[in-house]
């Protein structure tokens, strides 16, 4: 099952089942990485060979994906990706576990959140204030999973050029970057601005928003 261009030696399927979702049925396939962490690919349609596949590489975000935290855009991005793939009829969400908080873990992520609130720091400065890396994620296992699935070309759902570059470095061809825009909120506009201005994400953020009374207001960043 290995992709000929990827050195895939250890990541292996550990279970699979059909999962009904509000967006249709996906095949959930678990993959165990060499470090023992199990990641999940949600697959819709036939993705082996043929035309490039719509793909979302999504890092685990307990606060956003599960608890619907408004501080980030992770939950809305995950759901938007599932909708896009369902509409396409063919695609993959690779859900990378163990990458909470861009790789720092849930406890340290909450420490960074507290630093943002108490010290007025953005997401980048909060990490560096705590002596933590800004982004320590690795996408090698995602490349291995795509290879195992037989994906030969990717249309990548992302606003992050670094993610696109990382897949290319692991010799997974990315033929197109597909923007994944979500609606900002008063709680995450500062976070999104930092992702755009300091982390290089390609985001088109509105200058104003409309409140519940229909009044146009400037975002508080």
C-alpha positions as CSV (number, residue, x, y, z in Angstrom):
1,X,0.0,0.0,0.0
2,X,3.0,2.3,0.1
3,X,3.3,5.4,-2.0
4,X,6.5,4.9,-4.1
5,X,8.0,8.3,-3.3
6,X,7.7,8.1,0.5
7,X,9.9,6.2,2.9
8,X,7.0,4.6,4.9
9,X,8.3,2.0,7.3
10,X,6.1,2.0,10.4
11,X,2.8,3.9,10.3
12,X,0.2,1.2,9.9
13,X,-3.6,0.8,9.9
14,X,-4.9,-0.2,13.3
15,X,-8.7,-0.2,12.6
16,X,-11.5,1.1,10.4
17,X,-15.2,1.6,10.3
18,X,-17.9,3.5,8.5
19,X,-18.9,6.6,10.5
20,X,-22.2,8.4,9.8
21,X,-21.9,12.2,10.2
22,X,-24.2,15.2,9.6
23,X,-22.3,15.5,6.3
24,X,-22.7,11.9,5.2
25,X,-20.9,8.7,5.8
26,X,-17.1,8.7,6.0
27,X,-14.7,5.8,6.4
28,X,-12.7,6.4,9.7
29,X,-9.3,4.7,9.4
30,X,-7.0,4.7,12.4
31,X,-3.2,4.7,11.8
32,X,-0.7,3.9,14.6
33,X,2.5,5.9,14.2
34,X,6.0,4.7,15.4
35,X,5.6,6.6,18.6
36,X,2.4,4.8,19.5
37,X,0.1,7.7,18.8
38,X,-3.0,6.8,16.8
39,X,-4.2,9.3,14.1
40,X,-7.4,9.1,12.1
41,X,-8.2,9.6,8.4
42,X,-11.8,10.4,7.5
43,X,-12.2,9.3,3.9
44,X,-15.0,10.0,1.6
45,X,-15.2,8.3,-1.8
46,X,-12.4,6.6,-3.8
47,X,-9.2,8.5,-3.2
48,X,-6.6,6.0,-4.6
49,X,-4.9,7.2,-7.7
50,X,-6.6,9.3,-10.4
51,X,-7.3,13.0,-9.9
52,X,-5.8,15.1,-7.1
53,X,-7.8,14.6,-3.9
54,X,-9.3,17.4,-1.6
55,X,-7.4,17.0,1.7
56,X,-7.5,18.7,5.1
57,X,-4.6,18.1,7.5
58,X,-6.1,19.0,10.8
59,X,-4.1,19.1,14.1
60,X,-6.0,18.0,17.2
61,X,-7.6,20.9,19.1
62,X,-9.5,19.6,22.1
63,X,-10.7,23.1,23.1
64,X,-11.9,24.1,19.6
65,X,-13.0,20.8,18.1
66,X,-14.7,19.2,21.1
67,X,-15.6,22.1,23.5
68,X,-16.4,24.6,20.7
69,X,-14.1,27.3,22.2
70,X,-14.5,30.6,20.4
71,X,-10.9,31.5,21.0
72,X,-9.7,29.8,17.8
73,X,-11.1,28.8,14.4
74,X,-10.2,25.1,14.6
75,X,-13.7,23.7,15.1
76,X,-15.3,25.7,12.3
77,X,-12.4,24.8,10.0
78,X,-12.8,21.1,10.7
79,X,-16.5,21.2,10.1
80,X,-16.0,23.4,6.9
81,X,-13.5,20.8,5.6
82,X,-16.0,18.0,6.2
83,X,-18.7,19.9,4.3
84,X,-16.4,20.7,1.4
85,X,-15.3,17.1,1.1
86,X,-18.9,15.8,1.3
87,X,-19.9,18.3,-1.5
88,X,-16.9,17.2,-3.5
89,X,-17.8,13.5,-3.0
90,X,-14.2,12.5,-2.6
91,X,-11.5,13.6,-0.1
92,X,-9.7,13.0,3.2
93,X,-9.4,14.7,6.5
94,X,-6.2,13.6,8.3
95,X,-6.8,14.2,12.0
96,X,-3.4,14.4,13.7
97,X,-3.6,13.6,17.4
98,X,-0.9,14.8,19.9
99,X,-0.6,18.2,18.2
100,X,-2.6,20.3,20.6
101,X,-1.6,23.9,20.7
102,X,0.6,23.6,17.6
103,X,2.4,20.8,19.4
104,X,2.8,22.0,23.0
105,X,0.1,19.9,24.6
106,X,-3.2,20.8,26.3
107,X,-1.7,21.9,29.7
108,X,0.9,24.2,28.2
109,X,-1.7,25.5,25.7
110,X,-4.0,26.5,28.6
111,X,-1.0,28.2,30.2
112,X,-0.5,30.1,27.0
113,X,-4.2,31.1,27.0
114,X,-3.8,32.4,30.5
115,X,-0.8,34.5,29.5
116,X,-2.7,35.9,26.6
117,X,-5.5,36.9,28.9
118,X,-3.5,38.2,31.9
119,X,-0.6,39.8,30.0
120,X,-2.3,40.9,26.8
121,X,0.0,38.7,24.6
122,X,-0.9,37.3,21.2
123,X,-0.6,33.6,20.4
124,X,3.0,33.9,19.3
125,X,4.3,36.0,22.2
126,X,2.5,33.9,24.8
127,X,4.4,30.8,23.7
128,X,7.7,32.5,23.6
129,X,7.0,34.1,27.0
130,X,6.6,30.6,28.4
131,X,9.8,29.4,26.7
132,X,7.7,27.2,24.3
133,X,8.1,26.7,20.6
134,X,5.7,28.8,18.4
135,X,5.0,25.7,16.2
136,X,6.5,22.3,16.7
137,X,4.2,20.3,14.5
138,X,5.5,17.7,12.1
139,X,3.5,16.5,9.1
140,X,5.6,13.5,8.2
141,X,3.0,11.1,9.6
142,X,0.3,12.8,7.6
143,X,2.3,12.2,4.4
144,X,2.7,8.6,5.3
145,X,-1.1,8.3,5.9
146,X,-1.9,9.8,2.5
147,X,0.6,7.5,0.9
148,X,-1.0,4.5,2.6
149,X,-4.4,5.6,1.3
150,X,-2.9,5.8,-2.3
151,X,-3.4,9.5,-2.7
152,X,-1.1,10.7,-5.5
153,X,-2.0,14.3,-5.6
154,X,-3.5,16.8,-3.1
155,X,-5.7,19.8,-3.3
156,X,-4.9,21.1,0.2
157,X,-7.6,22.8,2.3
158,X,-5.4,25.3,4.3
159,X,-4.5,28.9,4.8
160,X,-1.1,28.0,6.0
161,X,1.7,27.9,3.3
162,X,4.0,26.1,5.7
163,X,1.7,23.1,5.8
164,X,1.7,23.0,2.0
165,X,5.5,23.2,2.0
166,X,5.8,20.5,4.6
167,X,3.8,18.0,2.5
168,X,5.9,18.8,-0.6
169,X,9.1,18.2,1.4
170,X,7.7,14.8,2.2
171,X,7.2,14.3,-1.5
172,X,3.4,14.4,-1.5
173,X,2.5,16.6,-4.5
174,X,0.3,19.6,-3.7
175,X,-1.3,20.8,-6.9
176,X,-3.5,23.5,-5.4
177,X,-4.0,25.3,-2.1
178,X,-7.8,25.7,-1.4
179,X,-8.5,28.5,1.1
180,X,-10.5,27.5,4.2
181,X,-12.1,30.7,5.4
182,X,-14.3,30.9,8.5
183,X,-16.3,33.7,10.1
184,X,-14.2,35.6,12.7
185,X,-15.7,36.4,16.1
186,X,-14.9,39.0,18.7
187,X,-13.1,36.2,20.7
188,X,-10.8,35.0,17.9
189,X,-10.1,38.1,15.7
190,X,-6.9,38.8,17.6
191,X,-5.8,35.2,17.2
192,X,-6.6,35.2,13.4
193,X,-4.8,38.5,13.0
194,X,-1.7,37.1,14.7
195,X,-1.8,34.0,12.4
196,X,-2.0,36.3,9.4
197,X,0.6,38.9,10.4
198,X,3.1,36.8,12.4
199,X,2.7,33.2,11.2
200,X,2.1,34.0,7.5
201,X,-1.3,32.5,7.1
202,X,-3.2,33.7,4.0
203,X,-6.3,35.2,5.6
204,X,-8.6,37.9,4.3
205,X,-10.0,39.4,7.5
206,X,-12.8,42.0,7.6
207,X,-12.1,45.4,9.1
208,X,-15.5,45.7,10.7
209,X,-18.4,43.4,11.8
210,X,-22.1,43.9,12.5
211,X,-23.4,43.5,16.1
212,X,-26.7,41.9,17.1
213,X,-28.5,45.2,16.5
214,X,-27.1,45.6,13.0
215,X,-24.6,48.3,13.9
216,X,-21.3,48.2,12.1
217,X,-18.3,48.1,14.5
218,X,-14.6,48.0,14.3
219,X,-13.0,44.7,15.5
220,X,-11.3,44.9,18.9
221,X,-8.0,43.2,18.2
